[in-house]
Amino acid sequence: MKIAITGKGGVGKTTFSAILSRIYAEEGYNVLAVDADPDPNLALALGFPEEIIKEIVPISEMKTMISERTSSTPETFGKMFKINPKVDDIPEKFCKKHNGVKLLTMGTVDKAGMGCFCPENVLLKKLTSHLILQNKDIVIMDMEAGIEHLGRGTAQGVDLFIVVIEPGIRSIKTYEHVKNLAEQLGINRVLVVANKVRNVDDEKYVLEHVGEENCLGFIHYRENVGDSDRVNHSPYDSKETVGEVKKIKEKLEKGA
């Protein structure tokens, strides 16, 4: 199963990604959690200890490895380099593992004038395609607010796109944006998880705007979950929240 999780910043998609990963791992599945957000926080949400988090180097920052795989040099831009680098060994070689979950932190490319066609981006896109189309683990990708960086073939390999929203129009607009992008790629399986829900009115608001058939379920607001990163705790410590995510998981497995 390959699941891509997206949503605007602050809605709790990393929290949902982490809890879902932990649940599958506890059930005995091989789980690879992929932090593809430019602001990577998935390790902390998964409950990784600080000493492991400090060791994590995003793939995009592994200059020597990228240079070797793409046959590139710092002066490569505008010149020739491999556009089909070897990536199949990267997940096992560079992932970190804790609580039964393997974590791969992708990183991002932010170089003025480099555009999209540079060795770093070529390797990241190739790796993303491998994780979705060829990797045999359950892959849960914590992504930025959109799917623009997925190619058509890669996106069609995803079993399900989940947009985490909160009860608010800006968040719902993000869902609509992702759904439109997915439809352009021929993908119709885009569903919603509503987080930070406070009451029945919030639930009704979400269902009115996204449709009951598109909503996998609700995760209610809890202060201990919202404060978890400040006290260096995993949201998986909240039994009530984990219970709600388990219900969402059961629903997506039955219908999606």
JOWO-V82562 format. One record per pair of residues at least 12 apart in sequence whose C-alpha atoms are under 7 Angstrom apart, sorted by sequence separation. I is the first residue (numbers start at 1). GAP is how many residues later the second one is. If there is no record, write none. Layout:
i->I gap->GAP
i->I gap->GAP
This chain:
i->5 gap->12
i->21 gap->12
i->70 gap->12
i->109 gap->12
i->163 gap->12
i->70 gap->13
i->91 gap->13
i->225 gap->13
i->70 gap->15
i->69 gap->16
i->69 gap->17
i->133 gap->21
i->197 gap->21
i->132 gap->22
i->192 gap->22
i->193 gap->22
i->197 gap->22
i->198 gap->22
i->219 gap->22
i->191 gap->23
i->192 gap->23
i->193 gap->23
i->194 gap->23
i->195 gap->23
i->196 gap->23
i->197 gap->23
i->198 gap->23
i->18 gap->24
i->133 gap->24
i->191 gap->24
i->192 gap->24
i->193 gap->24
i->194 gap->24
i->195 gap->24
i->196 gap->24
i->197 gap->24
i->129 gap->25
i->132 gap->25
i->191 gap->25
i->193 gap->25
i->194 gap->25
i->195 gap->25
i->196 gap->25
i->219 gap->25
i->132 gap->26
i->195 gap->26
i->18 gap->27
i->165 gap->27
i->14 gap->28
i->18 gap->28
i->161 gap->28
i->162 gap->28
i->163 gap->28
i->164 gap->28
i->165 gap->28
i->166 gap->28
i->160 gap->29
i->161 gap->29
i->162 gap->29
i->163 gap->29
i->164 gap->29
i->165 gap->29
i->166 gap->29
i->15 gap->30
i->160 gap->30
i->161 gap->30
i->162 gap->30
i->163 gap->30
i->164 gap->30
i->165 gap->30
i->166 gap->30
i->167 gap->30
i->14 gap->31
i->147 gap->31
i->156 gap->31
i->162 gap->31
i->164 gap->31
i->166 gap->31
i->217 gap->31
i->146 gap->32
i->216 gap->32
i->152 gap->33
i->167 gap->35
i->216 gap->35
i->216 gap->36
i->85 gap->38
i->167 gap->38
i->83 gap->39
i->167 gap->39
i->87 gap->40
i->77 gap->41
i->88 gap->42
i->59 gap->46
i->60 gap->46
i->58 gap->47
i->59 gap->47
i->60 gap->47
i->72 gap->47
i->58 gap->48
i->59 gap->48
i->60 gap->48
i->58 gap->49
i->60 gap->49
i->70 gap->49
i->48 gap->50
i->66 gap->53
i->66 gap->54
i->60 gap->60
i->33 gap->68
i->32 gap->69
i->33 gap->69
i->34 gap->69
i->35 gap->69
i->36 gap->69
i->38 gap->69
i->31 gap->70
i->32 gap->70
i->33 gap->70
i->34 gap->70
i->35 gap->70
i->36 gap->70
i->38 gap->70
i->31 gap->71
i->32 gap->71
i->33 gap->71
i->34 gap->71
i->35 gap->71
i->36 gap->71
i->25 gap->75
i->25 gap->76
i->22 gap->79
i->21 gap->80
i->32 gap->105
i->36 gap->105
i->37 gap->105
i->31 gap->106
i->32 gap->106
i->33 gap->106
i->34 gap->106
i->35 gap->106
i->36 gap->106
i->37 gap->106
i->38 gap->106
i->30 gap->107
i->31 gap->107
i->32 gap->107
i->33 gap->107
i->34 gap->107
i->35 gap->107
i->36 gap->107
i->37 gap->107
i->30 gap->108
i->31 gap->108
i->32 gap->108
i->33 gap->108
i->34 gap->108
i->35 gap->108
i->36 gap->108
i->21 gap->119
i->17 gap->123
i->17 gap->125
i->14 gap->128
i->13 gap->129
i->2 gap->130
i->2 gap->136
i->3 gap->136
i->4 gap->136
i->5 gap->136
i->6 gap->136
i->1 gap->137
i->2 gap->137
i->3 gap->137
i->4 gap->137
i->5 gap->137
i->6 gap->137
i->7 gap->137
i->8 gap->137
i->1 gap->138
i->2 gap->138
i->3 gap->138
i->4 gap->138
i->5 gap->138
i->6 gap->138
i->7 gap->138
i->4 gap->139
i->6 gap->139
i->6 gap->140
i->13 gap->151
i->12 gap->152
i->11 gap->153
i->4 gap->154
i->11 gap->154
i->3 gap->155
i->11 gap->155
i->2 gap->156
i->3 gap->156
i->4 gap->156
i->5 gap->156
i->6 gap->156
i->7 gap->156
i->2 gap->157
i->3 gap->157
i->4 gap->157
i->5 gap->157
i->6 gap->157
i->7 gap->157
i->1 gap->158
i->2 gap->158
i->3 gap->158
i->4 gap->158
i->5 gap->158
i->6 gap->158
i->7 gap->158
i->8 gap->163
i->8 gap->166
i->7 gap->167
i->12 gap->183
i->11 gap->184
i->47 gap->186
i->47 gap->187
i->46 gap->188
i->45 gap->189
i->44 gap->190
i->45 gap->190
i->19 gap->217
i->15 gap->220
i->19 gap->223
i->20 gap->225
